[in-house]
Amino acid sequence: MAQVTVRINGFSYPVGCKEGQEKHLQAMAQEVERRIERIHALGGHSGEGRLLALAALLMADEIHDLKAEKMSSDTAHQLAQGKQARIENERRTEQLAHLVERAESIAAAMEED
């Protein structure tokens, strides 16, 4: 297991991670740091715990928005697939009706002979 020291809000935190994940962990720490900088820019100068809680809430809000966006996109995709399936079913129904008409006309012609 690798150990990385990340800096968040001027404090160093040693954190363990899997080998090869060090850069990813540093990048995640930078994401937290960006949220903290945003809170500072808005005038949020409170205790360390409150600052980290606010940064976590900002990130949770972003995750929530991304999930909602993905669900909306998935729903739109499912609706489009459903519409395509209905169109395909209508086309097949028309083809089947045409085949039935042909079969009936052939049967009628054979009865006449």
C-alpha positions in Angstrom: 0.0 0.0 0.0 1.3 3.4 -0.9 1.2 6.5 1.3 0.6 10.0 0.0 0.6 13.2 1.8 -2.1 15.6 0.5 -2.5 19.2 1.3 -5.9 20.6 1.9 -6.5 24.2 3.2 -2.8 24.5 4.3 -2.8 21.3 6.3 -1.0 18.0 5.4 -2.8 14.7 5.7 -1.1 11.4 5.1 -3.4 9.0 3.3 -3.0 5.4 2.2 -3.9 4.2 -1.3 -3.3 1.3 -3.7 0.0 1.3 -5.5 -0.4 3.4 -8.7 -3.3 5.5 -7.4 -1.1 8.2 -5.9 -1.7 10.7 -8.7 -5.4 10.1 -8.6 -5.5 10.7 -4.9 -3.6 13.9 -5.4 -6.0 15.0 -8.0 -9.0 14.3 -5.7 -7.3 16.4 -3.0 -7.0 19.2 -5.5 -10.7 19.0 -6.2 -11.4 19.4 -2.5 -9.0 22.3 -2.3 -10.8 24.0 -5.2 -14.1 23.8 -3.3 -12.4 25.2 -0.2 -11.1 28.1 -2.3 -14.6 28.7 -3.6 -15.9 28.8 0.0 -13.2 31.3 0.9 -14.0 33.4 -2.1 -17.6 33.6 -0.9 -16.4 34.9 2.5 -16.6 31.6 4.3 -13.9 31.8 7.0 -14.9 29.4 9.6 -13.3 26.5 11.5 -11.5 23.7 9.7 -14.3 21.2 10.3 -17.0 23.5 9.1 -14.9 24.3 6.0 -14.4 20.7 5.1 -18.1 19.9 5.8 -19.1 22.7 3.4 -16.6 21.4 0.7 -18.1 17.9 1.1 -21.6 19.3 0.7 -20.6 21.2 -2.4 -19.1 18.0 -3.9 -22.2 16.0 -2.8 -24.4 18.6 -4.6 -22.3 18.3 -7.7 -22.6 14.5 -7.6 -26.4 14.7 -7.1 -26.7 17.0 -10.2 -24.6 14.6 -12.3 -26.7 11.7 -11.2 -29.9 13.6 -12.0 -28.5 14.6 -15.4 -27.6 11.0 -16.1 -31.0 9.7 -15.1 -32.6 12.3 -17.3 -30.4 11.3 -20.2 -31.1 7.6 -19.6 -34.8 8.3 -19.5 -34.6 10.2 -22.8 -32.6 7.3 -24.3 -35.2 4.8 -23.2 -38.1 6.9 -24.6 -36.3 7.2 -27.9 -35.7 3.4 -27.9 -39.4 2.9 -27.1 -40.5 5.1 -30.0 -38.2 3.3 -32.4 -39.7 -0.1 -31.2 -43.2 1.2 -31.7 -42.4 2.4 -35.2 -40.8 -1.0 -36.0 -43.8 -2.8 -34.6 -46.1 -0.7 -36.7 -44.1 -1.4 -39.8 -44.2 -5.1 -39.1 -47.9 -5.0 -38.5 -48.4 -3.3 -41.8 -46.3 -6.0 -43.5 -48.2 -8.7 -41.8 -51.5 -7.2 -42.9 -50.3 -7.0 -46.5 -49.2 -10.7 -46.4 -52.6 -11.7 -44.9 -54.4 -9.8 -47.8 -52.2 -11.6 -50.3 -52.8 -15.0 -48.8 -56.6 -14.4 -48.7 -56.6 -13.3 -52.3 -54.5 -16.4 -53.3 -56.9 -18.6 -51.4 -59.9 -16.9 -53.0 -58.4 -17.3 -56.5 -57.8 -21.0 -55.8 -61.4 -21.5 -54.6 -62.6 -20.0 -58.0 -60.6 -22.6 -59.9 
